[in-house]
Amino acid sequence: MNKFSEMTDNDLVSLIQQDNLAAFKEIYKRYWKKLYAAAFKRLKSKVYSEEIVQELFTNLWFKRQALTVNTELSSYLYSSVSHRIIDQYRKQLIQERYAKSFKLAHNELDNSTEDKIILNDLKHTIALEISQLPDKCRSVYKLSRVEYKSNKEIASHLGISEKTVENHITTALKKIRIGLTHHYVLIILLLLKK
């Protein structure tokens, strides 16, 4: 048993504010599973639950010196998770509305089987290209293009500079563009038919 495991949450928060990584690790050890369980209970998604809890702890560490906890640490952490869950619900609603609008617009434009096959092929190719990006590059791309986060938000979320975020996005788009080269003729034909 280490000395940190015997400390109160308030003592650990004070040490975290003084850049003590071991105190942060103790808080992480105490609360990660509980916060994950709380997120999973509401989201029913392992990926989103892990993301939310990791983002919470990442922000806790990066903002440690300005950290103000006016309640019990456990209440502060659970409240933070709840806010992130609400944000996740909002993002999902926006994505669902966008998908419905896109589907409706696409169906109104043309319902031909050929166009659907081409579109599905393009989607598959794009998904394949994205899956082959390096991990960090793929994370940045998804935060930017799927979750619509700004470069500043992504930089803060991942603990990297905005310039690095821009470089990752440029790299991702270039690789995706190269992967779609053989589809350009199909894209042009699809657009000309409209």
C-alpha positions, 0 to 999 in steps of 0.5 A: 500500500502506498502513501497516496492510497491513504490520503483523502481526495482533498489532499490528493487534489492539492497535490495534483495542483502542485503537479504531483503525477502520483497523486493524479494516478491515485485519483484515476485509480479510485474513480476510473471504473466507477465513472466508466460504469456511470457513463456506460449505464446511460450511454450503453456504449463502451467506446463513448463511455471510455472516451468521456472518462478519458477526456475528463481525466485528461482535462483534469490533468491539463487544467490541474493548476486552475482546478477548483473543487467546491464540493466532494471530489466524487461529486465533482467528477460525477457531475463532469461525467453527466455534463459530458454524457449530455453533450454526447447525446446532443452530438448524436442527435445532430448526427442523426438529424444530419443523416436523415436530412442527407438520406432524404435529400439523396432519395429526392435527387435520385433513387437509382440503384447504380447511384446507390452502389457508387455511393456505397462504394465511395463510403466504403473506400473512405472508411477504409482509408480512414481506418488505415490512418495512423492512430493519432492522425485518425483520432484528429480526423474523426474529432474534426470531421465526425464530431465537428470539433475546432482545431483548438478543441482538438488540441486541448482534448489531445494535449497537442498543438493546433499546428500539429492538429492542422498537420494531422488533418492535412495528412489525413485528407491527402491520404484519403484523396489519394485513396479515392483517385480511382473513384474520381471518374465515378464521382464526376459521372455521378455529379453530371447525372444530377 
